[in-house]
Amino acid sequence: MKTISWNNRGLGNPMAIRALLWLLHVENPSLVFLMETRLKEQEMFNLKFQCDMNHVFVVECSGQRKERAGGITLIWKYNIQSRNLKDRVGKQPGESREFNTFSNLRTPGLEMEDVRRLGENLKEYMGSTVKAEIKHLEEHLKDD
């Protein structure tokens, strides 16, 4: 399974969207994690169709117009069937660690435990913006 994780610093202009579509065409990933999208939920849902992906999970950006900040999105295709996604990460070449992320991406709802586990496993590998987005996501799921 091929995955892409991209801090794109905003998908609000046509050049950024063309770059994303080109990357998806060339790499043909099964799963894409986008950070700093600066898009509202409906805008990301619309982009999902352009990306030829089947599923999307969005934490929309905050702010309006030029003040937009944050936003994370996970988009994936139907061909992901694994009950446990695993990946290896490492700060140095040759140094890696395996971790589990979501327990089942085909499930419509994302469980609180999945978000907590993702945050714990990735804590040392992500910047403060992504940490804040995951905290926002946890708070959003508590309200549901």
KAFENSUL-V169941 format. One record per residue. N is the residue number from 1. RES is the residue in one letter. PSI is psi in degrees with one decimal (NA if undefined). Layout:
# KAFENSUL-V169941
n = <N:N>
res = <RES:RES>
psi = <PSI:PSI>
This chain:
# KAFENSUL-V169941
n = <1:2:3:4:5:6:7:8:9:10:11:12:13:14:15:16:17:18:19:20:21:22:23:24:25:26:27:28:29:30:31:32:33:34:35:36:37:38:39:40:41:42:43:44:45:46:47:48:49:50:51:52:53:54:55:56:57:58:59:60:61:62:63:64:65:66:67:68:69:70:71:72:73:74:75:76:77:78:79:80:81:82:83:84:85:86:87:88:89:90:91:92:93:94:95:96:97:98:99:100:101:102:103:104:105:106:107:108:109:110:111:112:113:114:115:116:117:118:119:120:121:122:123:124:125:126:127:128:129:130:131:132:133:134:135:136:137:138:139:140:141:142:143:144>
res = <M:K:T:I:S:W:N:N:R:G:L:G:N:P:M:A:I:R:A:L:L:W:L:L:H:V:E:N:P:S:L:V:F:L:M:E:T:R:L:K:E:Q:E:M:F:N:L:K:F:Q:C:D:M:N:H:V:F:V:V:E:C:S:G:Q:R:K:E:R:A:G:G:I:T:L:I:W:K:Y:N:I:Q:S:R:N:L:K:D:R:V:G:K:Q:P:G:E:S:R:E:F:N:T:F:S:N:L:R:T:P:G:L:E:M:E:D:V:R:R:L:G:E:N:L:K:E:Y:M:G:S:T:V:K:A:E:I:K:H:L:E:E:H:L:K:D:D>
psi = <131.8:132.9:154.8:134.6:122.0:121.1:95.2:-5.0:35.0:128.6:30.1:-2.4:154.9:-33.2:-41.5:-39.7:-41.6:-40.4:-42.7:-47.0:-38.3:-46.0:-43.4:-37.1:-45.1:-44.9:-26.6:58.1:158.9:-26.8:137.2:129.5:117.6:130.5:152.5:44.7:-30.1:33.4:149.3:164.0:-48.4:-36.1:-38.3:-37.0:-41.0:-40.5:-30.1:-41.2:-38.9:-32.9:-5.4:42.6:155.9:-28.7:152.8:141.6:122.4:135.0:107.8:163.7:166.6:161.3:175.6:150.2:-122.4:-7.9:7.6:142.1:151.0:-155.8:123.2:149.9:138.8:120.2:143.8:163.1:168.1:-24.4:-0.1:114.4:-5.7:138.4:-23.7:114.4:134.0:150.9:165.6:134.1:154.3:146.5:-32.5:149.7:135.9:-14.8:112.5:164.2:136.7:143.0:154.7:145.4:-117.5:141.3:-27.5:102.5:-14.1:-9.0:131.6:-40.6:146.7:126.4:149.3:-40.4:-36.1:-43.1:-43.8:-45.9:-41.3:-46.5:-42.2:-43.9:-30.4:-0.6:-47.2:-5.4:-0.9:157.6:174.5:-30.5:-45.5:-38.1:-41.9:-38.3:-40.6:-38.4:-42.7:-42.1:-43.8:-43.6:-39.6:-41.6:-30.3:-34.1:-24.0:NA>
